Structure formats: C-alpha cells, structure tokens
Amino acid sequence: MILDDKLGQDTDAFYNALMDLHEGLSEAQSHALNARLVLILSNEIGDLEKLKLLMRAAADAG
C-alpha cells in the first residue's frame, strides 16, 4: 500500500529531526519515545479508520 507523500521536500528534514530526537537514548528509551509519539500523532489525526489504514500500511512496509 502506497500512501501520498504529504511532506514533500520536508521528508528528509522530518527524518533527520526524528533521528536527532532519539540521539543519546537507550533502546528502551527510544521505544518508549516512539510509543508516545505514535499516541500523540494518532490523537492529532483523530480518525480511527485512517489510523487502521496507516497501521496496515506500516505492517505491509516491514
């Protein structure tokens, strides 16, 4: 499943900011940060069906 790239030119900047956010964290801290980020972003999206679609897309990409 391919999703629209809504970040466009900012994709690399977002990835770099995400990597910077994790710098210096242990693996456990990094996992906890990712979990908090998923919950915050999910709340921002606020659409259960869209979230399910995105979860399937993430599972298919792995």
N, CA, C and O atoms as a CHARMM CRD file, in Angstrom:
* protein
*
  248
    1    1 MET  N      0.84800  -1.17400   0.00000 PROA 1      0.00000
    2    1 MET  CA     0.00000   0.00000   0.00000 PROA 1      0.00000
    3    1 MET  C      0.89700   1.24100   0.00000 PROA 1      0.00000
    4    1 MET  O      1.73500   1.40600   0.88600 PROA 1      0.00000
    5    2 ILE  N      0.72000   2.08600  -0.97000 PROA 2      0.00000
    6    2 ILE  CA     1.49700   3.31800  -1.07800 PROA 2      0.00000
    7    2 ILE  C      0.60700   4.49000  -0.68400 PROA 2      0.00000
    8    2 ILE  O     -0.51300   4.62800  -1.17400 PROA 2      0.00000
    9    3 LEU  N      1.11700   5.32000   0.19800 PROA 3      0.00000
   10    3 LEU  CA     0.37200   6.48600   0.66300 PROA 3      0.00000
   11    3 LEU  C      0.93100   7.74400   0.01900 PROA 3      0.00000
   12    3 LEU  O      2.09500   7.78600  -0.37800 PROA 3      0.00000
   13    4 ASP  N      0.10000   8.75500  -0.08000 PROA 4      0.00000
   14    4 ASP  CA     0.55500  10.03500  -0.61500 PROA 4      0.00000
   15    4 ASP  C      1.66200  10.60600   0.25900 PROA 4      0.00000
   16    4 ASP  O      1.59500  10.53700   1.48600 PROA 4      0.00000
   17    5 ASP  N      2.67700  11.16800  -0.38000 PROA 5      0.00000
   18    5 ASP  CA     3.76300  11.83100   0.34000 PROA 5      0.00000
   19    5 ASP  C      3.36300  13.28300   0.56300 PROA 5      0.00000
   20    5 ASP  O      3.50700  14.12200  -0.32600 PROA 5      0.00000
   21    6 LYS  N      2.86300  13.56700   1.75300 PROA 6      0.00000
   22    6 LYS  CA     2.39600  14.91900   2.04900 PROA 6      0.00000
   23    6 LYS  C      3.49400  15.82200   2.59400 PROA 6      0.00000
   24    6 LYS  O      3.30200  17.03200   2.71300 PROA 6      0.00000
   25    7 LEU  N      4.64100  15.24300   2.92500 PROA 7      0.00000
   26    7 LEU  CA     5.73600  16.06700   3.43200 PROA 7      0.00000
   27    7 LEU  C      6.56400  16.66900   2.30300 PROA 7      0.00000
   28    7 LEU  O      7.20800  17.70400   2.47700 PROA 7      0.00000
   29    8 GLY  N      6.54200  16.01700   1.15200 PROA 8      0.00000
   30    8 GLY  CA     7.28800  16.53800   0.01000 PROA 8      0.00000
   31    8 GLY  C      8.74900  16.78100   0.33200 PROA 8      0.00000
   32    8 GLY  O      9.46400  15.86900   0.74600 PROA 8      0.00000
   33    9 GLN  N      9.18400  18.00400   0.14100 PROA 9      0.00000
   34    9 GLN  CA    10.58600  18.37000   0.36800 PROA 9      0.00000
   35    9 GLN  C     10.99900  18.24300   1.82700 PROA 9      0.00000
   36    9 GLN  O     12.19000  18.16400   2.12800 PROA 9      0.00000
   37   10 ASP  N     10.03200  18.22400   2.73100 PROA 10     0.00000
   38   10 ASP  CA    10.35000  18.17200   4.15700 PROA 10     0.00000
   39   10 ASP  C     10.56000  16.75500   4.68700 PROA 10     0.00000
   40   10 ASP  O     10.83500  16.57200   5.87300 PROA 10     0.00000
   41   11 THR  N     10.43200  15.75000   3.81600 PROA 11     0.00000
   42   11 THR  CA    10.57600  14.35600   4.26000 PROA 11     0.00000
   43   11 THR  C     11.92300  14.12300   4.93100 PROA 11     0.00000
   44   11 THR  O     11.98600  13.57800   6.03300 PROA 11     0.00000
   45   12 ASP  N     12.98800  14.53000   4.27300 PROA 12     0.00000
   46   12 ASP  CA    14.32800  14.32900   4.84300 PROA 12     0.00000
   47   12 ASP  C     14.51600  15.12900   6.11800 PROA 12     0.00000
   48   12 ASP  O     15.14600  14.64800   7.06000 PROA 12     0.00000
   49   13 ALA  N     13.98300  16.33700   6.16600 PROA 13     0.00000
   50   13 ALA  CA    14.10800  17.16400   7.36900 PROA 13     0.00000
   51   13 ALA  C     13.37600  16.51800   8.53400 PROA 13     0.00000
   52   13 ALA  O     13.87000  16.52600   9.66200 PROA 13     0.00000
   53   14 PHE  N     12.19200  15.95200   8.26600 PROA 14     0.00000
   54   14 PHE  CA    11.46100  15.25700   9.32300 PROA 14     0.00000
   55   14 PHE  C     12.24200  14.04900   9.81300 PROA 14     0.00000
   56   14 PHE  O     12.37400  13.84400  11.02000 PROA 14     0.00000
   57   15 TYR  N     12.76200  13.24800   8.88900 PROA 15     0.00000
   58   15 TYR  CA    13.54600  12.06800   9.26400 PROA 15     0.00000
   59   15 TYR  C     14.74800  12.48000  10.11900 PROA 15     0.00000
   60   15 TYR  O     15.02400  11.85900  11.14500 PROA 15     0.00000
   61   16 ASN  N     15.44800  13.51100   9.70100 PROA 16     0.00000
   62   16 ASN  CA    16.61600  13.97200  10.46700 PROA 16     0.00000
   63   16 ASN  C     16.21300  14.45700  11.85900 PROA 16     0.00000
   64   16 ASN  O     16.91300  14.18000  12.83300 PROA 16     0.00000
   65   17 ALA  N     15.09900  15.17300  11.96400 PROA 17     0.00000
   66   17 ALA  CA    14.62400  15.64000  13.26500 PROA 17     0.00000
   67   17 ALA  C     14.25000  14.45300  14.15100 PROA 17     0.00000
   68   17 ALA  O     14.51600  14.46800  15.35300 PROA 17     0.00000
   69   18 LEU  N     13.63900  13.43300  13.56600 PROA 18     0.00000
   70   18 LEU  CA    13.28100  12.23100  14.31600 PROA 18     0.00000
   71   18 LEU  C     14.53200  11.51000  14.81900 PROA 18     0.00000
   72   18 LEU  O     14.57200  11.06500  15.96600 PROA 18     0.00000
   73   19 MET  N     15.54100  11.39600  13.97300 PROA 19     0.00000
   74   19 MET  CA    16.78200  10.75200  14.38600 PROA 19     0.00000
   75   19 MET  C     17.47400  11.57000  15.48300 PROA 19     0.00000
   76   19 MET  O     18.00800  11.00600  16.43800 PROA 19     0.00000
   77   20 ASP  N     17.46200  12.88300  15.34400 PROA 20     0.00000
   78   20 ASP  CA    18.05400  13.75100  16.37200 PROA 20     0.00000
   79   20 ASP  C     17.33900  13.58200  17.70500 PROA 20     0.00000
   80   20 ASP  O     17.97200  13.61200  18.76000 PROA 20     0.00000
   81   21 LEU  N     16.02100  13.40500  17.65900 PROA 21     0.00000
   82   21 LEU  CA    15.22600  13.22900  18.87100 PROA 21     0.00000
   83   21 LEU  C     15.65600  11.98200  19.64300 PROA 21     0.00000
   84   21 LEU  O     15.58600  11.95000  20.87200 PROA 21     0.00000
   85   22 HSD  N     16.09800  10.96200  18.91800 PROA 22     0.00000
   86   22 HSD  CA    16.48100   9.68700  19.52800 PROA 22     0.00000
   87   22 HSD  C     17.95400   9.63200  19.95200 PROA 22     0.00000
   88   22 HSD  O     18.37500   8.70200  20.64000 PROA 22     0.00000
   89   23 GLU  N     18.71600  10.61800  19.54200 PROA 23     0.00000
   90   23 GLU  CA    20.14800  10.59500  19.83000 PROA 23     0.00000
   91   23 GLU  C     20.41300  10.56600  21.33500 PROA 23     0.00000
   92   23 GLU  O     19.85600  11.36200  22.09100 PROA 23     0.00000
   93   24 GLY  N     21.26000   9.64900  21.74800 PROA 24     0.00000
   94   24 GLY  CA    21.65200   9.53000  23.14600 PROA 24     0.00000
   95   24 GLY  C     20.69900   8.70500  23.99900 PROA 24     0.00000
   96   24 GLY  O     20.95600   8.50600  25.18700 PROA 24     0.00000
   97   25 LEU  N     19.61200   8.22400  23.42200 PROA 25     0.00000
   98   25 LEU  CA    18.66600   7.41600  24.19200 PROA 25     0.00000
   99   25 LEU  C     19.05300   5.94300  24.15500 PROA 25     0.00000
  100   25 LEU  O     19.64300   5.46600  23.18500 PROA 25     0.00000
  101   26 SER  N     18.72000   5.24500  25.20600 PROA 26     0.00000
  102   26 SER  CA    18.88600   3.79400  25.19700 PROA 26     0.00000
  103   26 SER  C     17.81700   3.20100  24.28600 PROA 26     0.00000
  104   26 SER  O     16.89200   3.90000  23.87200 PROA 26     0.00000
  105   27 GLU  N     17.94400   1.91600  23.97600 PROA 27     0.00000
  106   27 GLU  CA    16.93700   1.26600  23.14200 PROA 27     0.00000
  107   27 GLU  C     15.55800   1.33700  23.80100 PROA 27     0.00000
  108   27 GLU  O     14.56000   1.60800  23.13300 PROA 27     0.00000
  109   28 ALA  N     15.50800   1.09700  25.09800 PROA 28     0.00000
  110   28 ALA  CA    14.22600   1.14900  25.82200 PROA 28     0.00000
  111   28 ALA  C     13.63900   2.55800  25.79400 PROA 28     0.00000
  112   28 ALA  O     12.43500   2.72400  25.59700 PROA 28     0.00000
  113   29 GLN  N     14.47700   3.56700  25.98800 PROA 29     0.00000
  114   29 GLN  CA    14.00100   4.95200  25.94500 PROA 29     0.00000
  115   29 GLN  C     13.50500   5.31800  24.55400 PROA 29     0.00000
  116   29 GLN  O     12.50900   6.02700  24.40600 PROA 29     0.00000
  117   30 SER  N     14.20800   4.83100  23.53500 PROA 30     0.00000
  118   30 SER  CA    13.82100   5.08800  22.15700 PROA 30     0.00000
  119   30 SER  C     12.46700   4.45600  21.83700 PROA 30     0.00000
  120   30 SER  O     11.62400   5.08000  21.19300 PROA 30     0.00000
  121   31 HSD  N     12.26200   3.21900  22.28700 PROA 31     0.00000
  122   31 HSD  CA    10.96800   2.55900  22.08200 PROA 31     0.00000
  123   31 HSD  C      9.84800   3.30400  22.80000 PROA 31     0.00000
  124   31 HSD  O      8.75900   3.47200  22.25200 PROA 31     0.00000
  125   32 ALA  N     10.11300   3.74700  24.01700 PROA 32     0.00000
  126   32 ALA  CA     9.10400   4.48800  24.77800 PROA 32     0.00000
  127   32 ALA  C      8.77700   5.81400  24.09000 PROA 32     0.00000
  128   32 ALA  O      7.61300   6.21200  24.02900 PROA 32     0.00000
  129   33 LEU  N      9.79000   6.49100  23.57700 PROA 33     0.00000
  130   33 LEU  CA     9.58300   7.73900  22.85000 PROA 33     0.00000
  131   33 LEU  C      8.72500   7.49300  21.60800 PROA 33     0.00000
  132   33 LEU  O      7.79900   8.25500  21.32700 PROA 33     0.00000
  133   34 ASN  N      9.03300   6.43200  20.86900 PROA 34     0.00000
  134   34 ASN  CA     8.23800   6.11200  19.68500 PROA 34     0.00000
  135   34 ASN  C      6.77900   5.84500  20.06000 PROA 34     0.00000
  136   34 ASN  O      5.86800   6.29600  19.36600 PROA 34     0.00000
  137   35 ALA  N      6.55900   5.12500  21.14000 PROA 35     0.00000
  138   35 ALA  CA     5.18800   4.83100  21.56900 PROA 35     0.00000
  139   35 ALA  C      4.44600   6.12200  21.92200 PROA 35     0.00000
  140   35 ALA  O      3.28800   6.29400  21.54300 PROA 35     0.00000
  141   36 ARG  N      5.10900   7.02700  22.64600 PROA 36     0.00000
  142   36 ARG  CA     4.46500   8.29600  22.99000 PROA 36     0.00000
  143   36 ARG  C      4.17000   9.11300  21.73200 PROA 36     0.00000
  144   36 ARG  O      3.10800   9.72400  21.61300 PROA 36     0.00000
  145   37 LEU  N      5.11500   9.11500  20.80200 PROA 37     0.00000
  146   37 LEU  CA     4.93700   9.86400  19.56600 PROA 37     0.00000
  147   37 LEU  C      3.77400   9.30800  18.74600 PROA 37     0.00000
  148   37 LEU  O      2.99000  10.07500  18.18700 PROA 37     0.00000
  149   38 VAL  N      3.65800   7.98600  18.67200 PROA 38     0.00000
  150   38 VAL  CA     2.53900   7.36400  17.95300 PROA 38     0.00000
  151   38 VAL  C      1.21500   7.79100  18.57600 PROA 38     0.00000
  152   38 VAL  O      0.27700   8.13400  17.85600 PROA 38     0.00000
  153   39 LEU  N      1.13000   7.77500  19.89000 PROA 39     0.00000
  154   39 LEU  CA    -0.11500   8.16100  20.55100 PROA 39     0.00000
  155   39 LEU  C     -0.44200   9.63700  20.33300 PROA 39     0.00000
  156   39 LEU  O     -1.60100   9.98700  20.10900 PROA 39     0.00000
  157   40 ILE  N      0.55300  10.49100  20.39700 PROA 40     0.00000
  158   40 ILE  CA     0.33400  11.92600  20.17900 PROA 40     0.00000
  159   40 ILE  C     -0.10900  12.18500  18.73900 PROA 40     0.00000
  160   40 ILE  O     -1.05900  12.93300  18.50700 PROA 40     0.00000
  161   41 LEU  N      0.57400  11.57300  17.77800 PROA 41     0.00000
  162   41 LEU  CA     0.21100  11.77100  16.37700 PROA 41     0.00000
  163   41 LEU  C     -1.15300  11.16200  16.06700 PROA 41     0.00000
  164   41 LEU  O     -1.92200  11.72300  15.28700 PROA 41     0.00000
  165   42 SER  N     -1.45400  10.01600  16.67400 PROA 42     0.00000
  166   42 SER  CA    -2.76600   9.38600  16.48400 PROA 42     0.00000
  167   42 SER  C     -3.87500  10.28400  16.99100 PROA 42     0.00000
  168   42 SER  O     -4.91600  10.42000  16.34800 PROA 42     0.00000
  169   43 ASN  N     -3.65600  10.89100  18.12900 PROA 43     0.00000
  170   43 ASN  CA    -4.64400  11.81700  18.67000 PROA 43     0.00000
  171   43 ASN  C     -4.81400  13.02100  17.75100 PROA 43     0.00000
  172   43 ASN  O     -5.92200  13.53200  17.58900 PROA 43     0.00000
  173   44 GLU  N     -3.73500  13.46300  17.16000 PROA 44     0.00000
  174   44 GLU  CA    -3.79100  14.59900  16.23100 PROA 44     0.00000
  175   44 GLU  C     -4.57500  14.22700  14.96800 PROA 44     0.00000
  176   44 GLU  O     -5.34900  15.03900  14.46100 PROA 44     0.00000
  177   45 ILE  N     -4.37800  13.00600  14.45800 PROA 45     0.00000
  178   45 ILE  CA    -5.12000  12.54000  13.27500 PROA 45     0.00000
  179   45 ILE  C     -6.58900  12.36900  13.63100 PROA 45     0.00000
  180   45 ILE  O     -7.46600  12.84500  12.91000 PROA 45     0.00000
  181   46 GLY  N     -6.85700  11.69500  14.73000 PROA 46     0.00000
  182   46 GLY  CA    -8.20400  11.61500  15.28200 PROA 46     0.00000
  183   46 GLY  C     -9.23400  10.86600  14.45200 PROA 46     0.00000
  184   46 GLY  O    -10.43100  11.09000  14.62900 PROA 46     0.00000
  185   47 ASP  N     -8.81500   9.99000  13.55900 PROA 47     0.00000
  186   47 ASP  CA    -9.73500   9.25300  12.69300 PROA 47     0.00000
  187   47 ASP  C     -9.35700   7.77700  12.75500 PROA 47     0.00000
  188   47 ASP  O     -8.34900   7.36300  12.18200 PROA 47     0.00000
  189   48 LEU  N    -10.17600   6.98100  13.45800 PROA 48     0.00000
  190   48 LEU  CA    -9.83500   5.57700  13.69200 PROA 48     0.00000
  191   48 LEU  C     -9.65200   4.80200  12.39600 PROA 48     0.00000
  192   48 LEU  O     -8.70900   4.01800  12.28700 PROA 48     0.00000
  193   49 GLU  N    -10.51000   4.99500  11.42600 PROA 49     0.00000
  194   49 GLU  CA   -10.37500   4.25400  10.16100 PROA 49     0.00000
  195   49 GLU  C     -9.08200   4.62300   9.43500 PROA 49     0.00000
  196   49 GLU  O     -8.41000   3.75500   8.87800 PROA 49     0.00000
  197   50 LYS  N     -8.74100   5.88900   9.44100 PROA 50     0.00000
  198   50 LYS  CA    -7.47800   6.31200   8.82000 PROA 50     0.00000
  199   50 LYS  C     -6.29400   5.71300   9.58000 PROA 50     0.00000
  200   50 LYS  O     -5.31900   5.27600   8.96900 PROA 50     0.00000
  201   51 LEU  N     -6.38000   5.69300  10.90200 PROA 51     0.00000
  202   51 LEU  CA    -5.30300   5.11000  11.70700 PROA 51     0.00000
  203   51 LEU  C     -5.13800   3.62300  11.40200 PROA 51     0.00000
  204   51 LEU  O     -4.01400   3.13000  11.30500 PROA 51     0.00000
  205   52 LYS  N     -6.24700   2.91100  11.25200 PROA 52     0.00000
  206   52 LYS  CA    -6.16700   1.48600  10.90200 PROA 52     0.00000
  207   52 LYS  C     -5.51200   1.29800   9.53800 PROA 52     0.00000
  208   52 LYS  O     -4.69700   0.39300   9.35700 PROA 52     0.00000
  209   53 LEU  N     -5.86300   2.14400   8.58600 PROA 53     0.00000
  210   53 LEU  CA    -5.24600   2.10000   7.26200 PROA 53     0.00000
  211   53 LEU  C     -3.73800   2.33500   7.36500 PROA 53     0.00000
  212   53 LEU  O     -2.94700   1.63500   6.73100 PROA 53     0.00000
  213   54 LEU  N     -3.35300   3.31600   8.16300 PROA 54     0.00000
  214   54 LEU  CA    -1.93200   3.62900   8.34200 PROA 54     0.00000
  215   54 LEU  C     -1.18800   2.50100   9.05000 PROA 54     0.00000
  216   54 LEU  O     -0.03600   2.21700   8.72400 PROA 54     0.00000
  217   55 MET  N     -1.83800   1.86100  10.01100 PROA 55     0.00000
  218   55 MET  CA    -1.20900   0.71800  10.69300 PROA 55     0.00000
  219   55 MET  C     -0.98000  -0.43000   9.72400 PROA 55     0.00000
  220   55 MET  O      0.07000  -1.07200   9.75200 PROA 55     0.00000
  221   56 ARG  N     -1.97300  -0.69000   8.85800 PROA 56     0.00000
  222   56 ARG  CA    -1.80800  -1.75400   7.85200 PROA 56     0.00000
  223   56 ARG  C     -0.67000  -1.40400   6.89400 PROA 56     0.00000
  224   56 ARG  O      0.12400  -2.26900   6.52700 PROA 56     0.00000
  225   57 ALA  N     -0.59300  -0.13800   6.49000 PROA 57     0.00000
  226   57 ALA  CA     0.46600   0.28800   5.60000 PROA 57     0.00000
  227   57 ALA  C      1.84200   0.09900   6.24800 PROA 57     0.00000
  228   57 ALA  O      2.78800  -0.33300   5.59000 PROA 57     0.00000
  229   58 ALA  N      1.94400   0.42000   7.51900 PROA 58     0.00000
  230   58 ALA  CA     3.21100   0.24300   8.23900 PROA 58     0.00000
  231   58 ALA  C      3.56500  -1.23000   8.35000 PROA 58     0.00000
  232   58 ALA  O      4.73000  -1.59900   8.20100 PROA 58     0.00000
  233   59 ALA  N      2.58500  -2.07000   8.60800 PROA 59     0.00000
  234   59 ALA  CA     2.83700  -3.51900   8.72400 PROA 59     0.00000
  235   59 ALA  C      3.26500  -4.08600   7.37000 PROA 59     0.00000
  236   59 ALA  O      4.16500  -4.92300   7.30400 PROA 59     0.00000
  237   60 ASP  N      2.63000  -3.63800   6.30200 PROA 60     0.00000
  238   60 ASP  CA     2.96200  -4.11800   4.96200 PROA 60     0.00000
  239   60 ASP  C      4.35300  -3.67000   4.51700 PROA 60     0.00000
  240   60 ASP  O      5.01700  -4.36400   3.74800 PROA 60     0.00000
  241   61 ALA  N      4.78700  -2.51500   5.00200 PROA 61     0.00000
  242   61 ALA  CA     6.09300  -1.96200   4.60400 PROA 61     0.00000
  243   61 ALA  C      7.24400  -2.68200   5.29700 PROA 61     0.00000
  244   61 ALA  O      8.38300  -2.61700   4.83600 PROA 61     0.00000
  245   62 GLY  N      6.95200  -3.37100   6.40500 PROA 62     0.00000
  246   62 GLY  CA     8.00900  -4.02700   7.18300 PROA 62     0.00000
  247   62 GLY  C      8.27400  -5.36000   6.70400 PROA 62     0.00000
  248   62 GLY  O      9.13500  -6.05200   7.24800 PROA 62     0.00000
